[in-house]
Structure formats: structure tokens, C-alpha cells
Amino acid sequence: MDRKLPLLQSLGPGLVTGAADDDPSGIATYSQAGAQYGYGMLWSVLFTTPLMIGIQIVSARIGRVTGQGLAANIREHYPAPLLYGIVGLLLVANTINIAADLGAMGAAIEMTFGGSSELYIVFMALLSLTLQVFIPFPRYAPFLKWMTLSLFAYVATVFVVRVPWGEALEGALLPHLSFRKEYVATLVAVLGTTISPYLFFWQASQEVEEQRATPGHEPLRVAPDQARSSFRRIKVDTYVGMTFSNLVAFFIMLTTAVTLHANGITEIQTAQQAAEALRPVAGDFAFALFSLGIVGTGLLAVPILAGSAAYAVAESFRWPIGLGLPLLEARGFYFILVAATLIGVGLDFAGIDPIQALLWSAVVNGVIAVPIMVVMMLLAVRPDTMGPFVVRRRLWALGWLATGVMGAAVAAMFATM
């Protein structure tokens, strides 16, 4: 019997969610950290890994146990103003992030192949929408899983440059903390990029989609006999997905540290700037790998940004929901998905400063992450939500630790603004 097959089958929502975290705007953040501080911030990627795993397992369990996404659960148990405020901010942040990611993809393709970045932006947006709107979810989900392979471009980049592994491991294992304003701001950006609200909504909703698409599967509240295998799958999927995500972030930071920082290039504001700066230092091959990685991860992230916003809005208003439904049966859901993507394109053509777009997206994500995480942790221990599957001890402690760290990060962000 092939023992690899069960592992491959168990990888889905967690793997895709983790990979989407390394979107072009995230690449820009990790690149800036590596260029500015060299190996001195590699430790932050290791530090956030267990926090990210814990909070994403909580969100996945809420979706699988209840058969509903986060917004639907918040709607049932908390005041409407809290729900609408969170979902409204999520929609704004995701739309701005879509604009930034599409802009980075267009610029990366233009740098690599020539042509017009504007045309590439439109093409990528339409490709993303076509996949989501017209391809049934059971056929679309494997495509998302395979798209995660594009992130290996950043792993490969490390092996075409010379890395002083002793110095790198020292930076990763021995944190060199600083309370300088710039250092704190960069650290907050790394935390906010790694633990983002749209990831919570997406993974919870994808657990619901997977459950609905699998014959015989029901929410665990009504089918508790399915809990053991489901929780085991969620654990493996999330551990692999979040570890993979942060491993890629580590390599992005390492690549820019060993090439850009070591050669005095310390100011990188966008992912395409990082790719362009690599060319004279590390050669055309490293440049091409880095650039193509931006395109691949953007193709993965844009549907997830738009989709998580659509899930949140549709659940808030009790609309028919899900990528598994035909267009005419879930018009409101698909309207939000299409509108968020097209408004993102419009922002790119409106001349919005991409640096400011990323800044405000990070600010909004950082602000709304904390109340969402608090609500998630409160939902996860409610018997009327989770039944007998309330989170216990270790996961409870890890989730609240992640929430506390994000709360401290937001406080530090406002203190340094």
C-alpha cells in the first residue's frame, strides 16, 4: 500500500492558505527585512511559525465543526456592528491587497518578458476570475494545490547564490533585538504579513467547501464520529502548509540578505524592486526565478483575497455561498468576488501609489487581526458553537499567545507611526 497517498490527500486548505500568505506584498515585506537587516531578522520567521499554526488550526476547526465560515459564526453570536465593521475592513484591506498583488505581477512579467504591465494586470485578473467563476470547485481546488509549487522558486534562488550558512543560522537562532523605530516597524510588518485576517476566513470557509464536496461528510456537530480523522487531517494539513509558508518566507529573507544587504542595497519597497536588484548581484537566473515566483504566488493569492472577502460578505447577509455553486445560484457571492478583483484593477489604473497601498493594507490587516483572533478564540471554547469539540489546553494556549503577540504588534505599530 502506498503510504504517500494519504498524506497527499490530506493536504488542501491548510497548504493553499499557507502558500497564499507569501503573496507579492508579503514577498516585498520579507525582501525589505532581509535587505535592511541582513540575517538579523531571520529569527522572526521561526518565531511566528508555531503561532501561525495554532491560530490557523483554530479557524479550520471552527469551519469543520460548525459547517459555517467565520463570518456566519460571528453573526450568530455577536452584535451586528462588530460583524459589519470587521467584514467591511476586511473587504477594504483585501481589495487594496489585490491591487498591490496584481500590480506586482504585471511589473514582474514586464521585467521578464517585456510588453505592457497594464495588459498583464488585466489578463491576470480575468484569468483569476475565470477560474473561480466558471470552473467547479472540485476541479479548481487541485489547481490551487499545484500552484503552491511556484513558491519553490524562492527555495531554488538560494541555491544559485553563495550563502554563509554559519552567519545565517546565528541570525535565525540568536535574535538580535532592537527598539529602534525602524526595526520595530519592520518586525511588526513581518508579523502582520505572516498572520493575516484573510487567511482565517479562507481556511475556515475552505473546510466547509471540502466538507460539502465530500460525499458522506457532515459538520462535526452532527457527525461526531468523523471528528478523529478530520482533526488529524486538519493538523497535518495546517502543520505542513504553515511550515511551508514560513520556510519560503525564510528563503526570501535569506536571499535578499545574502545578495542585497551584503552589497549595500538596503531599501526595497516592492517585490519587483527586489527582483530587479537581484539581477546585477546574483545574475539573470536568480532574477528570473524570483520574478516568476512573484507571478506564481500572485495567481494563488489574488483568488484567495477575493474569495475570502466574498465568503465573509455573503455569510454576513445570509446569501447562498460557495465556489461549489453555479453563478446564478450564488449571484451575490460571485458579485463580491468579481467586484473586489475589478476594483483592484481600477486602483492600479488610477495611479494609486503601490507603496501607500501596501502600507494601508498592512495597517488595516494589523488592526482587524486582533479583534478577529479574540472572537475566534472565544468561539472556539463555546459549547453552543463547538459542541463537545471546544479547543483544549495546548491549542487554547497557543491561540491566545498568537493573539497576544499580534495585540502587542499592533500597539507597537501605532507607537511607531
Secondary structure as GFF3:
##gff-version 3
##sequence-region A 1 417
A	DSSP	alpha_helix	4	10	.	.	.	ID=ss1
A	DSSP	alpha_helix	13	20	.	.	.	ID=ss2
A	DSSP	alpha_helix	24	37	.	.	.	ID=ss3
A	DSSP	three_ten_helix	38	41	.	.	.	ID=ss4
A	DSSP	alpha_helix	42	66	.	.	.	ID=ss5
A	DSSP	alpha_helix	70	77	.	.	.	ID=ss6
A	DSSP	alpha_helix	80	113	.	.	.	ID=ss7
A	DSSP	alpha_helix	117	134	.	.	.	ID=ss8
A	DSSP	alpha_helix	137	147	.	.	.	ID=ss9
A	DSSP	three_ten_helix	148	151	.	.	.	ID=ss10
A	DSSP	alpha_helix	152	158	.	.	.	ID=ss11
A	DSSP	alpha_helix	165	173	.	.	.	ID=ss12
A	DSSP	alpha_helix	181	194	.	.	.	ID=ss13
A	DSSP	alpha_helix	197	213	.	.	.	ID=ss14
A	DSSP	three_ten_helix	224	226	.	.	.	ID=ss15
A	DSSP	alpha_helix	227	259	.	.	.	ID=ss16
A	DSSP	three_ten_helix	261	263	.	.	.	ID=ss17
A	DSSP	alpha_helix	271	282	.	.	.	ID=ss18
A	DSSP	alpha_helix	284	316	.	.	.	ID=ss19
A	DSSP	three_ten_helix	327	329	.	.	.	ID=ss20
A	DSSP	alpha_helix	331	349	.	.	.	ID=ss21
A	DSSP	alpha_helix	354	380	.	.	.	ID=ss22
A	DSSP	alpha_helix	383	386	.	.	.	ID=ss23
A	DSSP	three_ten_helix	387	389	.	.	.	ID=ss24
A	DSSP	alpha_helix	393	416	.	.	.	ID=ss25
###
